[in-house]
Structure formats: C-alpha cells, structure tokens
Amino acid sequence: MSNSKYEIKENEGTLWTSGNECLGRGKIKRKGKEIHAALVKSIKPDGTAQYELMQSCGLIYFNTPEDKKGETSPDFSGKVTLDGNIRASLWENVSDKGTKYMNVKIKDAGDAEVPF
C-alpha cells in the first residue's frame, strides 16, 4: 500500500533542492549534435555523495512576483522537451520539517493553456 502523501501522480513530481550542487555545465558533442549537460552532486540519506550527469531538456524561467498572473501562478515555468514537447511549471515550497523542495506539474505543449 502506498503512502499517498508521497505518491508520484501522473504529470506531477517533486524536486528536492537541499544538498544539491552543480559542479559543471556545458555542451557535449555526440553524433554531430550538441547536448547541453550538467554534472550534479547530491548527498544520499546515508551522507555519502553521488554524482549524476544530467542532460538539459530546455530552459525554465523564473517568474517574478510582478510577472505572475495570480497568487497560485508558478515560480518557474517554460516549454521544454521531456518525452515530447511539454510545458513545465514549478512552485517553491518548504516541508513541515523545513526541507526546501519544488512541486512540478507538466502538460503537453499542444494542450490548452496550462491552468496553473
């Protein structure tokens, strides 16, 4: 039985922001195509470091308070390529225990305007 508080729902997710560090970012050429990538260091629950090479799927933009359409507008958003063309929206949050994280919601870019 899953704990619904931490269940990953379709087209939604969570990004944990604490303990992550970008060690480098740039381009890698593969099969004639430039791939934007970053090396990210994160700390596992047991305290050891792990490193991941991550491929960029596009740019996400910070929405200033003046640019937001309303109180529930996302803090970050943009159109990216992630298993197809999508629109991503992200909100900054802090858990009851003080851990910083981001909620993520995605929609196909061809869908009607994202309501968040």
N, C-alpha and C positions, 0 to 999 in steps of 0.2 A: 504494500500500500504506500503510495507516495505522499509526501508531506506537501499539501497544496500551497503552503507559503513559499516553498522553493521550487515548485513545479515550473518547468520551462514551457510556456504556452506558444502555440504556433504564431510566428511573426513577431515574437517578443523575446526579450532576453535581458540579462544583467551584465554589466561590465564592472569589475572591481577595480577601483582606482588606487587603492593603497598598496604600497610595496612594489610598484612597477617603475621601471626606468628604461628609457630609450637609450641604448648605448651607441647607436649609429643608424643613419638612414641615408638612402641614396638609390642608385639605379644599378641593376644587373642586366646584362645583355644575354638573351637566350633565344636561339633560333631566329636571330635578326630583330627581335622585339625587345624594347626596353621595359623592364619591370621595375616598378618602384617598390622598395622593400625597407624593412627596419629590423634591427636586432633588439629584442626586448628582454630585459632581465626581470624576473619576478621571484618572489620568495614563497616557497611552499609552506604549508602549515607546520611542517617539522623544522622550519628555519633554514633549510638549505636552498641554495639558489638554483633556478632553472633558466635556460635561455631558449628563446624561440625566434626563428627567422620568420617574419610576417610579411606577406605581400599586401600592398595597398590596393584597395578596391575603389578609391576615389577620395575626393576632398569633402570634408564636413565643415560647415561654417558655424561660428559662434553667433548666436542671435542676441544682440544687446537688448537690454530692457526696453529701449526706445523702439527697436525693430519688431518686438513681439506684438502679435495681434490681440493677445489677451493673457490673463493670469496663468492659463494652462498651456500656453504655447511652449514648444520645446526650447531648451537652452542651446541645442546644437541641431543642425539639420543639413541635408544635402542629398543629391542624387548620385548614386554610386552603382558599380557593377558588382553584385554579390549573388551568384547563381542567377544571373539575369539583371536587367536594369531595375533598380529599386529606389525608393525614397526612404531615407532613414531619418528618424527623429530620436533625440536623446535628451533626457532630463537628469540633472544632478540631484542626488539625494544623500541623506545620512541615515544610517540604521539607528535603531533604538540603542545600540551599543556604541554608537559614534563612528562606525565604519563608513567611509565615503564610497559611493557606488553610483552607477548611472543606469537608469531604465532605458531600454532600447525598444522601439517599435519600427517595423518596416512594412512597406506596401509596394506592390508592383508599380513601377513608374507610370504605366499605362492606365492605372486605376484612376478614378475620380480624385480630386484634390484630397489630400490626407486631412482628416478632421482633427488633427492634434498638432 
